[in-house]
């Protein structure tokens, strides 16, 4: 399919050389991405947004204002660079975040490569919402962010949620735990980029084995939750990511079950668990009929993240 698409559309490495402006490059990239039937989901969900990000980030321009540079002329070096990356996006099906080495979550920049999932989680938006930022006492799950002094980001990957937690709770010491040493090496780079080495600690191990005996006011986690059937059908873009960060077992909930079983021992009284699980909440509710999951919506999701206090966790 890729070879056929490239043959019909031409080689971007050659064709981009004929273009003049950033606007030309954007039009070309959108056409190439659409013709190749790429899959999106690593920071953008359509060909236009993916192309805008790839072009602006590659040229070290602000990624939120394409129009300011749309009619700027491209140098020969820039054309060669963009042609190469557009070609690799089509030929190799690499996510744009891996091609550029950086992406943004809620406007916050993070290094991104194949050591960990490209940063994406609805939890980031929730941590900036009135549910957690202390701006609405009527609906807040945490009334005062300053009162949170300890947070665990379980399955931290590249560390983006641990960093979000450090910003959301200024008085908190944040622990990020992951089984993958490679992911933790990327997380360490991100923590250093944000100057948070004195507040974010990284631990290697299997879930709570990484932090034995520690307890927290808040545990956040975006664990592997892709089921076996879905893993086998993953688009190529997702196959560049570490399988262990996606694979949740037969129905997707092997890791989630372990977290539910063990989290209570690692939460302080009154503490809570914030966990992303994807779109199969009905399976979880059927298995835990007496557990009062509070399902939280975001701008891009409905019921894919749950909240439970320590006292509500299943026995």
Beta strands, then each sheet from edge to edge (+ up, - down):
strand 1: 102-105
strand 2: 108-111
strand 3: 150-154
strand 4: 173-178
strand 5: 200-204
strand 6: 216-221
strand 7: 267-276
strand 8: 294-298
strand 9: 301-309
sheet 1: 1+ 2-
sheet 2: 5+ 4+ 3+ 6+ 7+ 9- 8+
end
